[in-house]
Amino acid sequence: MESVHLVVSHAAGFGQALRQADMKTAFLNSRMSKKDKPIYVIPPKGFTCSQEQTKLVWRLKAWLYGLRLSPKSWNGTFHLFLLEIGFVPSTADPCLYTLNGGEVILLVYVDDILLTGAKEELVTTIIEQMKERFETVDLGEAKFILGMAIQRNLEAGTILLTQEAYTKAVLAKFGMADVRATATPAEKEPVTTKEENALSPEQTTMFRSATGSVLYISRGSRPDISHSVLVLTKSMAKPGPKALAKLKRLMRYLKGTTSLGITYRKDAQGGDKLTAYVDSDFAGDLDDRISTTGVVLTLAGGPVDTTSEKQTVTATSSAEAEYVAMSKACKMILHWRHLLKTINREQTEATVLFEDSTAAISASESNKVTQKTKHIDVKYHHVRSLIVNKVVEVKKIDTNLQKADMLTKNLGTVKFLNNRRQLLGM
């Protein structure tokens, strides 16, 4: 999903063409070699053959759908084709390719191809080259990929990513299509997953399936539900009535916000630069008192990568929890700086990381050992070296402007709506 966000935000931020192509029966383009283990099949029903031929089996020459190695073989076939016409694969994401130093960026997801480039005629030429080799459908301007609708407003210079159709399908599947909507995805209360009773096997299966569906929605275009989904995943092993109630509450929120999504803008201030926001909720989980990390990375005014996750250590102070969260943010920043470099968008200046804790900022900028910080594991101190080497620059931000706030805790309605607007780039 992150690479889809990258390509779409790139097209929006630089006002480039965004095109899509689809490979028909993609796997059948991959031929079996003599080195491959022979695979034999019986003739399909309805195939007319002689009595003698009915006693024979067929040896496959191409990788059929349903075979374990078919996706890998197709990927290898298309990879070689892209190299042949001049594309270079990204070392940060094997599904991402560039041509002429980033003049065209191509993303492949099985048989879905997404392309962006400053010269639309060059993008068209590439699609024509695909047609010469494979059965390819030119879908024109990108409209829909991986369950996400792409809505472009050229006059406003924006691209909106939504999952309205998928979200409505999920609500209908789990009997929540006609429920009363709520303004927020969760009650403003501390997190706990303790249950007195367990759900029935049928309800447990439904809960897990529904949680997987809302997780996909959160990763695609709705980071505003990330924290609520995180809470649900804690109950996956043994969900109870309380967990089910939280799931239904989240779905009621989705019911009233199906058209919401991520907006990328051409006129976003500093939109060409990777910007990060980090926050934590100290000991907010009543079950184990482990803190939660929230990170948002933005390009073209919208989020391209987010995370809402439990920390792996038990912080003993708010400042420590924020410092641990900064470590996670820095790891994500390093990955994205590398990713951007592979598409000829090297970040020559330090990436700004917005943090709202003065104590955590002080700890990150000082090598001084104090009573409050000397116990912190050395592995988190890579934050300091990144600051010294001007890879990351930590800046103070007001809590009301902290985009990562809603990824760490349940917020009240007013604060939630304000934070959602900032997070989604609305």
C-alpha positions as CSV (number, residue, x, y, z in Angstrom):
1,M,0.0,0.0,0.0
2,E,2.8,2.4,0.8
3,S,4.2,2.3,-2.7
4,V,0.7,3.0,-4.1
5,H,0.6,6.1,-1.8
6,L,4.1,7.1,-3.1
7,V,3.1,6.9,-6.8
8,V,-0.2,8.7,-6.3
9,S,1.3,11.4,-4.1
10,H,4.1,11.8,-6.6
11,A,1.6,12.3,-9.5
12,A,-0.4,14.8,-7.4
13,G,2.5,16.7,-6.0
14,F,4.2,17.2,-9.4
15,G,1.0,17.4,-11.5
16,Q,2.1,14.3,-13.6
17,A,0.0,11.9,-15.6
18,L,-1.2,8.9,-13.7
19,R,-2.1,5.9,-15.9
20,Q,-3.1,2.3,-15.4
21,A,-2.8,-0.9,-17.4
22,D,-4.0,-4.4,-16.8
23,M,-2.4,-7.7,-17.9
24,K,-4.9,-10.2,-19.1
25,T,-4.2,-13.9,-18.1
26,A,-0.8,-12.7,-16.8
27,F,0.4,-16.0,-15.4
28,L,0.0,-17.7,-18.8
29,N,2.7,-15.5,-20.2
30,S,5.3,-17.4,-18.1
31,R,6.5,-20.4,-19.8
32,M,7.9,-23.4,-18.0
33,S,11.6,-24.1,-18.7
34,K,13.3,-27.5,-18.9
35,K,14.7,-26.8,-15.4
36,D,11.2,-26.6,-13.9
37,K,9.8,-29.8,-12.4
38,P,7.2,-31.3,-14.8
39,I,3.6,-30.8,-13.9
40,Y,0.9,-33.0,-15.4
41,V,-2.8,-32.4,-15.6
42,I,-5.8,-34.3,-16.9
43,P,-7.7,-32.8,-19.9
44,P,-10.4,-30.4,-18.8
45,K,-14.1,-31.3,-18.9
46,G,-15.7,-30.6,-22.2
47,F,-12.5,-31.1,-24.2
48,T,-13.2,-33.4,-27.2
49,C,-10.6,-36.1,-27.6
50,S,-10.3,-39.7,-28.8
51,Q,-10.7,-42.7,-26.7
52,E,-7.0,-43.3,-26.7
53,Q,-6.3,-39.7,-25.7
54,T,-8.5,-40.0,-22.6
55,K,-5.9,-42.3,-21.2
56,L,-3.2,-39.6,-21.4
57,V,-2.3,-36.7,-19.2
58,W,-1.0,-33.3,-20.4
59,R,2.3,-31.8,-19.5
60,L,2.0,-28.0,-18.8
61,K,4.0,-25.6,-20.9
62,A,2.8,-22.5,-19.1
63,W,2.2,-21.6,-15.4
64,L,-1.6,-21.9,-14.8
65,Y,-3.6,-20.0,-12.2
66,G,-3.7,-21.9,-8.9
67,L,-0.2,-23.2,-9.1
68,R,2.0,-22.2,-6.2
69,L,4.9,-20.9,-8.3
70,S,2.8,-19.1,-10.9
71,P,2.9,-15.6,-9.3
72,K,6.7,-15.8,-8.9
73,S,7.2,-17.0,-12.4
74,W,5.1,-14.2,-13.8
75,N,6.9,-11.7,-11.7
76,G,10.2,-12.9,-13.1
77,T,8.9,-12.7,-16.7
78,F,7.6,-9.2,-16.4
79,H,10.8,-8.1,-14.5
80,L,13.0,-9.2,-17.4
81,F,10.7,-7.4,-19.8
82,L,11.0,-4.1,-17.8
83,L,14.8,-4.4,-17.7
84,E,14.8,-5.0,-21.4
85,I,13.0,-1.7,-22.1
86,G,15.2,0.3,-19.8
87,F,13.6,0.2,-16.4
88,V,15.6,0.0,-13.2
89,P,14.1,-1.8,-10.1
90,S,14.1,0.0,-6.8
91,T,16.3,-1.5,-4.1
92,A,13.8,-0.5,-1.5
93,D,10.7,-2.1,-3.1
94,P,11.0,-4.8,-5.7
95,C,7.6,-3.9,-7.2
96,L,8.8,-0.3,-8.0
97,Y,10.7,0.6,-11.2
98,T,12.0,3.8,-12.7
99,L,12.9,4.8,-16.3
100,N,15.4,7.5,-17.2
101,G,16.2,8.5,-13.6
102,G,12.6,8.8,-12.5
103,E,11.2,10.3,-15.6
104,V,8.6,7.5,-15.4
105,I,7.8,5.5,-12.2
106,L,6.1,2.2,-12.6
107,L,4.5,0.1,-9.9
108,V,3.5,-3.5,-10.5
109,Y,1.1,-5.5,-8.3
110,V,0.6,-9.0,-9.9
111,D,-1.3,-7.9,-13.1
112,D,-2.1,-4.3,-12.1
113,I,0.3,-1.7,-13.4
114,L,0.3,1.9,-12.2
115,L,2.5,4.5,-14.0
116,T,3.2,8.1,-13.6
117,G,5.4,10.5,-15.6
118,A,5.9,14.1,-16.6
119,K,5.6,13.2,-20.3
120,E,2.3,11.4,-20.9
121,E,3.4,10.5,-24.4
122,L,6.3,8.5,-22.9
123,V,4.0,6.7,-20.6
124,T,1.8,5.9,-23.6
125,T,4.8,4.5,-25.4
126,I,5.6,2.2,-22.5
127,I,2.1,0.8,-22.4
128,E,2.3,0.2,-26.2
129,Q,5.5,-1.7,-25.6
130,M,3.6,-3.9,-23.1
131,K,0.9,-4.5,-25.6
132,E,3.4,-5.8,-28.1
133,R,4.7,-8.4,-25.7
134,F,1.6,-9.2,-23.5
135,E,-2.2,-9.0,-23.8
136,T,-2.5,-5.6,-22.2
137,V,-5.5,-3.4,-21.6
138,D,-4.8,0.4,-21.4
139,L,-7.2,1.6,-18.7
140,G,-6.2,5.2,-19.4
141,E,-6.3,7.6,-16.4
142,A,-5.9,5.6,-13.2
143,K,-9.3,5.2,-11.5
144,F,-9.3,2.2,-9.3
145,I,-6.5,-0.1,-7.9
146,L,-6.4,-2.6,-5.1
147,G,-9.9,-1.7,-3.9
148,M,-9.1,2.0,-3.8
149,A,-10.8,4.6,-6.0
150,I,-8.5,7.4,-7.4
151,Q,-10.4,10.6,-7.8
152,R,-8.5,13.4,-9.5
153,N,-9.4,17.1,-9.7
154,L,-7.0,18.7,-12.2
155,E,-8.4,22.1,-11.6
156,A,-7.8,21.9,-7.8
157,G,-4.6,19.9,-8.2
158,T,-5.7,17.2,-5.9
159,I,-6.0,13.4,-5.9
160,L,-8.4,11.7,-3.4
161,L,-7.9,8.0,-2.5
162,T,-11.0,6.3,-1.1
163,Q,-12.3,2.8,-0.4
164,E,-16.0,3.7,-0.4
165,A,-17.2,0.7,-2.5
166,Y,-15.1,-1.7,-0.5
167,T,-16.2,-0.2,2.8
168,K,-19.9,-0.5,1.9
169,A,-19.3,-4.1,0.8
170,V,-17.7,-4.9,4.2
171,L,-20.6,-3.3,6.1
172,A,-23.1,-5.2,4.1
173,K,-21.2,-8.5,4.5
174,F,-21.3,-8.2,8.3
175,G,-24.9,-6.9,8.6
176,M,-23.9,-3.3,9.4
177,A,-25.2,-1.5,6.3
178,D,-28.2,0.0,7.9
179,V,-26.9,0.9,11.4
180,R,-26.9,4.4,12.9
181,A,-23.6,6.2,12.3
182,T,-21.3,7.6,15.0
183,A,-19.0,10.5,14.9
184,T,-15.9,8.7,16.2
185,P,-14.7,5.1,15.9
186,A,-14.3,4.4,19.6
187,E,-15.4,5.7,23.0
188,K,-13.0,8.1,24.8
189,E,-11.8,5.7,27.4
190,P,-8.6,3.8,28.4
191,V,-7.8,0.7,26.4
192,T,-8.5,-2.7,27.9
193,T,-9.3,-6.1,26.3
194,K,-10.2,-8.1,29.4
195,E,-13.3,-10.2,28.9
196,E,-15.4,-12.3,31.3
197,N,-16.9,-14.4,28.5
198,A,-15.8,-15.6,25.0
199,L,-17.7,-15.4,21.8
200,S,-19.1,-18.5,20.1
201,P,-16.9,-20.2,17.5
202,E,-19.1,-18.7,14.7
203,Q,-18.9,-15.2,16.2
204,T,-15.2,-15.6,16.7
205,T,-14.7,-16.4,13.0
206,M,-16.8,-13.4,12.1
207,F,-14.9,-11.1,14.4
208,R,-11.5,-12.2,12.9
209,S,-12.8,-11.8,9.4
210,A,-14.3,-8.4,10.0
211,T,-11.1,-7.2,11.8
212,G,-9.0,-8.2,8.9
213,S,-11.3,-6.3,6.6
214,V,-11.2,-3.0,8.6
215,L,-7.4,-3.5,8.9
216,Y,-7.2,-3.4,5.1
217,I,-9.3,-0.3,5.0
218,S,-7.1,1.4,7.5
219,R,-3.9,0.6,5.5
220,G,-5.4,1.7,2.2
221,S,-7.0,5.1,2.8
222,R,-8.3,5.4,6.4
223,P,-5.4,5.9,8.9
224,D,-8.0,7.6,11.1
225,I,-9.2,4.2,12.3
226,S,-5.7,2.7,12.9
227,H,-5.8,2.9,16.7
228,S,-9.2,1.4,16.9
229,V,-8.1,-1.5,14.6
230,L,-5.0,-1.9,16.8
231,V,-7.2,-2.4,19.8
232,L,-9.3,-5.0,18.0
233,T,-6.3,-7.0,16.9
234,K,-5.4,-7.5,20.6
235,S,-8.5,-9.6,20.9
236,M,-8.0,-11.8,17.9
237,A,-6.9,-14.8,19.9
238,K,-10.0,-14.9,22.2
239,P,-12.5,-12.1,21.5
240,G,-15.4,-11.5,23.8
241,P,-18.6,-9.4,23.8
242,K,-16.7,-6.2,24.6
243,A,-14.4,-6.7,21.6
244,L,-17.4,-7.3,19.4
245,A,-19.1,-4.1,20.7
246,K,-15.9,-2.2,19.8
247,L,-15.9,-3.7,16.3
248,K,-19.6,-2.7,15.8
249,R,-18.8,0.8,17.1
250,L,-16.0,1.1,14.5
251,M,-18.3,-0.1,11.7
252,R,-20.9,2.5,12.7
253,Y,-18.2,5.1,12.3
254,L,-17.3,3.8,8.9
255,K,-21.0,3.8,8.0
256,G,-21.1,7.6,8.2
257,T,-17.7,8.2,6.6
258,T,-17.5,5.9,3.7
259,S,-16.5,8.7,1.3
260,L,-13.6,9.9,3.4
261,G,-10.0,9.2,2.3
262,I,-6.5,10.6,1.8
263,T,-6.0,13.8,-0.2
264,Y,-2.7,14.7,-1.9
265,R,-2.2,18.2,-3.2
266,K,0.0,19.9,-5.8
267,D,0.1,23.1,-3.7
268,A,0.9,21.5,-0.4
269,Q,3.5,23.6,1.5
270,G,6.8,21.6,1.5
271,G,4.9,18.7,-0.2
272,D,8.0,17.6,-2.1
273,K,9.8,16.9,1.2
274,L,9.2,13.9,3.4
275,T,7.8,15.1,6.8
276,A,7.2,13.0,9.9
277,Y,5.0,13.2,13.0
278,V,5.4,11.1,16.1
279,D,3.5,10.7,19.3
280,S,3.0,8.2,22.1
281,D,0.4,7.4,24.8
282,F,2.2,6.7,28.0
283,A,0.9,3.5,29.7
284,G,-2.4,3.9,28.1
285,D,-3.1,0.1,28.0
286,L,-4.7,-0.8,31.3
287,D,-3.9,-4.5,30.7
288,D,-0.1,-4.3,30.6
289,R,0.7,-0.6,30.9
290,I,2.7,-0.7,27.7
291,S,2.7,2.5,25.7
292,T,1.5,3.0,22.1
293,T,3.5,4.5,19.3
294,G,1.9,6.6,16.5
295,V,3.8,7.7,13.4
296,V,2.7,9.6,10.3
297,L,4.9,10.3,7.2
298,T,3.6,12.7,4.6
299,L,4.3,13.8,1.1
300,A,2.2,16.2,-1.0
301,G,0.2,17.1,2.1
302,G,-1.2,13.6,2.7
303,P,0.0,10.5,4.7
304,V,2.0,8.0,2.7
305,D,2.8,5.7,5.6
306,T,1.4,5.4,9.1
307,T,1.7,3.1,12.1
308,S,-0.2,2.6,15.3
309,E,1.5,-0.1,17.4
310,K,2.3,-1.3,20.9
311,Q,5.8,-0.6,22.0
312,T,8.1,-3.6,22.8
313,V,9.3,-2.3,26.2
314,T,7.5,-0.9,29.2
315,A,8.4,2.8,29.4
316,T,8.7,4.2,32.9
317,S,7.9,7.8,32.0
318,S,6.1,9.8,29.3
319,A,9.4,11.1,28.0
320,E,10.8,7.6,27.6
321,A,7.7,6.5,25.7
322,E,8.0,9.4,23.4
323,Y,11.8,8.7,22.9
324,V,11.0,5.0,22.0
325,A,8.4,6.2,19.6
326,M,10.9,8.6,18.0
327,S,13.2,5.6,17.4
328,K,10.4,3.8,15.4
329,A,9.7,7.0,13.4
330,C,13.4,7.3,12.5
331,K,13.5,3.8,11.2
332,M,10.5,4.6,9.0
333,I,12.2,7.8,7.9
334,L,15.3,5.9,6.9
335,H,13.3,3.5,4.8
336,W,11.4,6.3,3.0
337,R,14.5,8.4,2.4
338,H,16.0,5.3,0.7
339,L,12.8,4.6,-1.2
340,L,12.7,8.2,-2.5
341,K,16.3,8.1,-3.5
342,T,15.6,5.1,-5.8
343,I,13.1,7.2,-7.8
344,N,15.5,10.1,-8.1
345,R,13.9,12.1,-5.2
346,E,16.8,12.1,-2.8
347,Q,16.1,14.1,0.3
348,T,19.2,16.4,0.5
349,E,18.0,18.1,3.7
350,A,17.3,16.6,7.0
351,T,13.8,15.1,7.4
352,V,11.8,17.1,9.9
353,L,10.3,15.0,12.7
354,F,7.6,16.8,14.6
355,E,7.3,15.8,18.3
356,D,5.2,17.5,21.1
357,S,7.3,16.4,24.1
358,T,10.0,18.9,25.2
359,A,11.6,16.3,27.4
360,A,11.9,13.7,24.6
361,I,13.4,16.3,22.3
362,S,16.0,17.2,24.9
363,A,16.9,13.5,25.4
364,S,17.3,13.1,21.6
365,E,19.6,16.1,21.2
366,S,21.9,15.5,24.2
367,N,24.4,12.8,25.0
368,K,24.2,13.6,28.7
369,V,23.4,10.6,30.9
370,T,20.8,11.4,33.6
371,Q,19.0,9.5,36.3
372,K,15.9,9.5,34.2
373,T,17.5,8.3,30.9
374,K,20.5,6.1,31.8
375,H,18.4,2.9,31.8
376,I,17.1,3.4,28.2
377,D,18.5,0.7,25.9
378,V,21.3,1.8,23.7
379,K,19.4,0.6,20.6
380,Y,17.1,3.6,20.8
381,H,20.0,6.1,20.8
382,H,20.4,5.8,17.0
383,V,18.0,8.8,17.1
384,R,20.8,10.9,18.4
385,S,23.3,9.9,15.6
386,L,20.7,10.7,12.9
387,I,20.2,14.1,14.4
388,V,24.0,14.7,14.6
389,N,24.5,13.6,11.0
390,K,21.6,15.9,9.9
391,V,19.5,13.0,8.6
392,V,16.7,13.9,11.0
393,E,15.8,17.3,12.5
394,V,13.4,17.1,15.5
395,K,11.1,20.1,15.9
396,K,8.5,20.9,18.6
397,I,4.9,21.0,17.6
398,D,1.7,22.0,19.5
399,T,-0.3,18.9,20.5
400,N,-3.3,20.3,18.7
401,L,-1.4,20.1,15.5
402,Q,0.1,16.7,16.1
403,K,-1.1,14.5,13.2
404,A,-0.1,11.3,15.0
405,D,-2.1,12.0,18.1
406,M,-5.2,10.0,17.1
407,L,-2.9,7.0,16.3
408,T,-2.1,6.6,20.0
409,K,-5.4,6.9,21.9
410,N,-9.1,7.3,21.7
411,L,-10.0,11.0,21.4
412,G,-13.2,13.0,22.2
413,T,-15.4,14.1,19.2
414,V,-14.1,17.7,18.8
415,K,-10.4,16.8,19.1
416,F,-10.9,13.7,16.9
417,L,-12.5,15.6,14.1
418,N,-9.8,18.3,14.1
419,N,-7.1,15.7,14.1
420,R,-8.7,13.7,11.4
421,R,-8.9,16.7,9.1
422,Q,-5.1,17.2,9.6
423,L,-4.2,13.5,9.2
424,L,-6.1,12.9,6.0
425,G,-5.0,16.1,4.3
426,M,-8.6,17.4,4.0
